[in-house]
Amino acid sequence: MKTTKRTLRTLRTLRTLAAKPTVAGWIGRRVIGAALTVLIASILIYGALRLVPGDPVLALTGGRRLTPDQVEALRHRHGLDQGFAQGYLGWLGGVLRLDLGTSLNYQTGVTSLITGRLGVSGLLILYSAVLATVAGSAVALVSAVKGGLVNRLAGVAAAVATATPTFVAAIGLLAFFSVGLGWFPATGAGTGLADRLWHLTLPATAMAIAAFGVLARVGNAAFTEELGREHVEVARSRGVSGAAVVGRHVVRNALAPMLTVVGLLFASLFVGTAVVETAFGLDGIGSLLVSSVSRRDFPVVQGIALIAVVLFVVVNTLVDMALPFIDPRVTVGGLRR
């Protein structure tokens, strides 16, 4: 009875937060929306195992011969001897306890497999995100301010970078900077922060090239639009220096669309690790995903897919929440700050 009353109070609180146009209600709606998105994605990820053609156990075993007892144990472990809802709730309960199941190939916990490789992949994604953001923002701002030939050349460079597939960039960088010039190692993640950054420079650059192109194009459009606004012209007519105009009136207002793009590109950088880590021989989550797909290690694939969804939703929710505090034109819950 007490549990029912507590649940009703929680539901009334959530409904109040969702209904009131307040900052707390606005944040509450974003958090609830993110949680529902992850929940729906988890149903689809778990349901993929049930949707494979034929017996799902064949997908789990990858065609390996098992005894009837082993097959039954596998069915029970993955909830295949239960209905969909019961099996899903069992799997979801394990996920909430940070238990993503057991790898069929490594015969060890999926959680420990992923966390053991998270350091390399996390640093690689962060490194490539910094490279893409710094280079894309700088090129976008300089080309928008200079205009003319500089703007056209930057546009061509951004278009070429956007159209360059990650595997092509990885092969080109390997051939030129590693095999040709010998400046960077071709494989391995290194030891220690400095050595690791040196080893990850080429992989991070390969992942950052396409993201750089997108950011340069979006940033150029945003900076150009802000430079043409009336308040910028007024500031210039009053004798405010060019650097002050750009810093106070252009950069801040153009950050909102660029930050949104950075959030969306985060997911593509995570996916890009699958190609880059395989090409450069890195022992990260991306290479683990590739090997698990080829070996039909379904529990590992499910775990990595769920982590990718969670990261994408969390990053984009945080970006969405940060926008009103960066751009004063964006309202919070229908109210201006």
C-alpha positions, 0 to 999 in steps of 0.5 A: 500500500505504501509503495502504491502511494509513493508511486502515485506521488512520484507520478504526480510530481513528474506530471507537475514538472512536465506541466509547469513552464519552469526551468525545473519542469523543462529539465525534467521533460528533457531527462524523462525524454532521454530516459524514454529514448534509451528505454525504447532503444533497449527494447529494439536492441534486445528485440533484434535477437528475437528477429533474426531468421531461424532459431535465435540460438543459432545466431548466438552460437554462430553455428558452433556445435553444442550439446542439448544441455548447453543449448538449454543453458544458453536459452535460459541465460538469454531468456529465450525460454521465456516470453519476450516481455519476461526475457526483456525485463530479465535482460534489462534488470541485468543491465541496470546491475551493470551485468551485460551478459557473458561473451560467447567467444571470450567466456567472460563478462561483457561489462569487464570486456568493454570497460577494459577497452574503454580507456583507448576508445574514450581517449581516441574519441575525445582526441578526435572531437577536440581536433575537429572542433578546434580546426573546424571552428578556426577555419569557419571563423577565419573564412567568414571574416576574411571572405572572398578567395579565403572563404571559397578555398575553405568551402572547397576544403570543407566539402572535400573533408566531408566527402572523405570516408574514414577508411580512406583517410586512415589508409592515406594517413598511414601510407604518407605519415607512417610508412612514407615519412615514418613520423608516427607509429602504424599500430598500437596505442602506446603507454603513458599519456604522452606516448598514447597521444602520439600513437593516437594522433593519426587515428584521431585525425582520420576520424576528425576529418569528416567531422571537421568538414561538417563543423567548418561548413556549419560554422561558416554559415553561422558566423557569416549570418551573425556578421551580417546582423544589424547589431554587428553593423551598429557596433562597427559604426560606433567604432568598436574594433573588429576583434571586439565585435567578433568576440562579443557579438558574433562568436557567442551567438554562433556557438549554439548551432555549432554546439548542436552539430558537435553533439550530433557528431559525437555518435559518428565518432563513436561509430568511426572507432570501428573502422579506425581501431581495426585499421591501426590495430588498436585494442578498443571498443570499435575493434571489439565490435568488429570482431564480435560481429564477425564471430556472432558474439551477440551479447557483446554486440548488444552491450556495445550498441546499448552503450553507444545509444546511452552516450549519444542520448546523454551528450545530446541531452546535455547539449540541449540543456546547455543551449539556453545558457549559451544563447540568450535567444533560446528560451527555457520551458517557454520562459526567457532566462 
